[in-house]
Amino acid sequence: MTQPAAATTSERAAEALRRLVVDVPDFPEAGVVFKDITPVLADPDAFGLVVEALAEAGRDESGRSVVDHVVGIEARGFILAAPVALALGAGLVPVRKAGKLPRATYAESYALEYGKATLEMHRDGLEPGHRVLLVDDVLATGGTVAATRRLVEHSGAVAQGVAVLMDLSFLPGREAIGDLPLTSLMTV
């Protein structure tokens, strides 16, 4: 009798997400169902699985890192991107809401599922040719990731892919990011 294959890190991370992510209706405004990931962050085993699964998006088949930097997208993307960067031996570059970074920045405005926003990245955060993994919590309309990709490209760096905890299949996020490879641990 053959034994079933052991679950991969990504499969175990997806199971942890299904078990621990809490839906919060009508937050931050009516009609939006917010995906609360704080229970995942509070569980060290689940958090570790998620970080390792996201980091796989920045590795080649042999497990070697293929990125120079991880870009963490405000706000929950910061929480995920920092340990992913460490796991990959890569630098961390924050992308923040307008007015939050202290030095010269590139700026990109975009629409999100319930409003409009502007993101900024330090002009000296990346250099031409740097290979970058974008990390965020949820891919919804894709506006945030698309704007972040444009910020990366302003610096001459190259987005290698995007890694998220989950993507919302009922919104056009996958289409909005175009040819950028996507690693999503769970599709909702």
C-alpha distance (Angstrom), angle and dihedral (degrees) to the residues before:
residue distance angle dihedral
M1 . . .
T2 3.80 . .
Q3 3.76 119.4 .
P4 3.80 116.8 -130.0
A5 3.79 113.6 -105.2
A6 3.78 115.5 -97.7
A7 3.78 113.3 -102.1
T8 3.80 114.9 -98.8
T9 3.79 122.0 -119.9
S10 3.82 89.1 -104.6
E11 3.80 92.0 51.6
R12 3.81 92.1 48.8
A13 3.81 90.6 46.7
A14 3.82 90.4 50.8
E15 3.81 90.1 50.9
A16 3.81 90.3 51.3
L17 3.81 89.8 50.4
R18 3.82 92.5 49.9
R19 3.79 89.4 50.2
L20 3.81 99.9 43.1
V21 3.84 111.2 28.7
V22 3.81 110.3 99.7
D23 3.81 123.1 -150.1
V24 3.81 112.6 -136.1
P25 3.82 111.4 -166.7
D26 3.80 121.9 -143.0
F27 3.82 95.8 13.0
P28 2.99 128.0 162.8
E29 3.79 84.2 2.7
A30 3.80 140.0 -10.0
G31 3.79 115.0 -64.2
V32 3.81 96.3 22.2
V33 3.81 119.8 109.5
F34 3.81 106.2 -152.7
K35 3.81 117.5 -149.8
D36 3.83 105.4 -137.9
I37 3.81 109.5 -154.6
T38 3.80 97.2 176.6
P39 3.84 92.8 102.7
V40 3.84 87.8 57.8
L41 3.80 90.5 51.1
A42 3.82 90.9 48.9
D43 3.81 92.0 55.6
P44 3.84 107.6 73.7
D45 3.81 94.1 -161.3
A46 3.81 93.1 50.4
F47 3.81 92.3 43.0
G48 3.80 90.8 50.9
L49 3.81 91.8 49.9
V50 3.80 91.3 49.3
V51 3.81 93.0 49.5
E52 3.80 92.4 49.0
A53 3.81 92.6 46.8
L54 3.82 92.1 49.5
A55 3.82 90.8 47.3
E56 3.81 89.8 57.0
A57 3.82 86.8 72.4
G58 3.82 88.1 66.3
R59 3.81 96.2 50.2
D60 3.78 134.9 80.8
E61 3.81 125.0 -130.3
S62 3.81 91.2 -81.5
G63 3.83 91.6 54.0
R64 3.81 94.9 -107.8
S65 3.81 117.9 140.5
V66 3.80 113.3 -106.2
V67 3.80 97.5 -175.4
D68 3.78 132.9 78.7
H69 3.81 96.4 -159.7
V70 3.76 141.6 17.4
V71 3.80 115.8 -142.7
G72 3.80 112.8 -147.9
I73 3.78 115.5 -155.6
E74 3.81 118.3 -143.2
A75 2.88 127.4 -70.6
R76 3.78 120.9 -3.9
G77 3.79 90.3 13.9
F78 3.84 87.4 69.2
I79 3.78 91.1 60.2
L80 3.80 91.3 52.9
A81 3.80 99.9 35.7
A82 3.80 97.4 55.6
P83 3.83 96.8 62.2
V84 3.83 90.6 37.4
A85 3.82 89.2 56.1
L86 3.80 90.4 50.1
A87 3.81 91.5 48.2
L88 3.82 89.2 52.9
G89 3.80 96.2 42.8
A90 3.80 87.3 -120.9
G91 3.79 134.6 132.0
L92 3.81 122.5 -103.0
V93 3.80 122.1 -127.4
P94 3.81 118.1 -173.6
V95 3.79 123.4 -141.6
R96 3.79 108.6 -158.2
K97 3.76 142.0 -178.9
A98 3.81 115.1 -88.0
G99 3.79 116.2 -70.6
K100 3.82 97.3 17.8
L101 3.82 99.8 99.4
P102 3.82 118.2 76.8
R103 3.83 102.4 -145.6
A104 3.82 137.7 50.3
T105 3.81 111.1 -50.8
Y106 3.77 144.9 -173.7
A107 3.83 111.4 -125.3
E108 3.80 132.9 -154.9
S109 3.80 127.1 -177.6
Y110 3.79 121.4 -153.3
A111 3.81 143.7 163.5
L112 3.80 121.5 -107.7
E113 3.76 130.7 -166.7
Y114 3.81 93.1 -87.0
G115 3.79 106.9 21.8
K116 3.79 146.5 -25.4
A117 3.81 131.9 -70.0
T118 3.80 145.7 170.7
L119 3.79 124.6 -133.4
E120 3.79 127.4 -160.3
M121 3.80 136.6 -163.8
H122 3.80 128.1 -172.1
R123 3.79 111.1 -97.4
D124 3.81 90.0 -132.5
G125 3.82 94.9 45.8
L126 3.80 94.5 96.2
E127 3.78 135.1 22.4
P128 3.80 130.8 -145.1
G129 3.78 110.9 -76.4
H130 3.80 96.8 19.3
R131 3.80 111.1 142.3
V132 3.80 111.6 -132.7
L133 3.81 138.2 -165.6
L134 3.82 114.6 -156.5
V135 3.82 114.5 -144.8
D136 3.80 128.1 -167.4
D137 3.77 137.7 147.1
V138 3.81 103.9 -118.7
L139 3.80 133.0 18.1
A140 3.81 105.8 -150.6
T141 3.81 118.8 147.9
G142 3.81 91.6 -6.5
G143 3.80 93.4 -125.3
T144 3.80 94.4 118.6
V145 3.80 94.1 49.3
A146 3.82 92.7 43.7
A147 3.82 91.0 50.8
T148 3.81 90.7 47.4
R149 3.79 90.9 50.1
R150 3.81 89.1 53.5
L151 3.83 89.6 51.1
V152 3.80 89.8 52.2
E153 3.81 90.9 48.6
H154 3.85 91.6 49.6
S155 3.80 86.8 64.0
G156 3.80 93.0 49.4
A157 3.79 92.4 -111.5
V158 3.80 122.4 131.1
A159 3.80 124.9 -122.9
Q160 3.82 106.5 -135.9
G161 3.79 95.9 -176.0
V162 3.76 147.7 -44.1
A163 3.80 126.9 -108.6
V164 3.81 122.7 -163.5
L165 3.78 136.9 168.8
M166 3.78 91.5 -126.1
D167 3.75 143.4 -6.0
L168 3.79 124.5 -147.1
S169 3.80 106.8 -128.7
F170 3.81 93.5 -163.0
L171 3.82 90.7 63.8
P172 3.84 126.4 65.0
G173 3.81 98.0 -112.7
R174 3.79 96.7 123.8
E175 3.80 91.6 52.1
A176 3.81 92.7 46.6
I177 3.80 94.0 57.7
G178 3.80 92.5 53.5
D179 3.79 116.0 -168.3
L180 3.81 95.5 -5.6
P181 3.83 107.4 123.0
L182 3.81 110.5 -113.9
T183 3.79 127.9 -151.2
S184 3.79 110.5 -170.0
L185 3.79 119.6 173.9
M186 3.80 92.7 -156.5
T187 3.81 136.7 13.6
V188 3.80 116.9 -147.2
